Amino acid sequence: GANNNAYDYDLGLDVQVKTANDISALPKSVWGRIATRVGGGTIGGYDLQQGDDEGDGGGGGGSGIGSSIREATWDLSARADVDVRSMPDVQNIDFDLRADCPEKDLSLKIFAAAGQSRQVQLRRIDFSQSFRALQGRMTFNPRFDVPSASSDVILTYNRDDDDDTTVQVYASPQSQKVTIARRVADGHVIAP
C-alpha cells in the first residue's frame, strides 16, 4: 500500500494457481482499497477549522453522545473488487465500506454490489458496539441481510478475570443458539 499522509491506498490482484497455457486466465479479480482517518478536528491528517455546528446546542463544542461520537476518531475505508474473468464486460463490482471508531468500540460495515445495470444494491449491513458490563466486556452485533430482508444479532460476553471463557448468544427469527466456549490451551477450544 501507499500513503500520501491523508489517505492509504492498496491495489491488488487475486490469481488462481493452476496450469494454464493462457496467462490471462490466471487473474481472478482486481481490487482497490482507500482508507483515511477522520475526527478530532482532522480529515486524513489535515486540520479542519472548528465552527459552530447547528443542532449541537450552539456554542460549537456540543455535548452528549452526538458530540462525543463526532469528536472521536474514525477509521474509514472503501474497497472495490472486480471479477476480471468476465472482461471486457464487467458483470459485478463488490463494495466493502467500513467505519471503525476504536475510542468508542463502534464498527459499521456496509456491503454492496453494482451489476451491469450500474445500480448499487445494498447486500448486508453489520454494526458492532462493545461496552463494559457485568464485570466484563459485552459486544452487541446486529446484522441485516438486505436481499432476503433477514436479520440476526450476536451478543458476546467475556469476564475480565477469565480470558479463557466466552459466552455467545445468536438470535434470529428462525433460530436461537447459546454457545459457551472454553480455551484449554493455545489453539484448542472446547465448545459443547
Secondary structure, DSSP 8 states (H G I E B T S, - for coil): -EE-SS-EEEEEEEE--S--S-GGGSEEEEEEEEEEEEETTEETTEE------TTTTSSSS--HHHHHHHHSEEEEEEEEEEEGGGTTS---EEEEEEEEEGGGTEEEEEEEEE-TT--EEEEEEEEEEEEEETTEEEEEEEEEETTTTEEEEEEEEEETT-TTEEEEEEE-SS-EEEEEEEEEETTEEE--
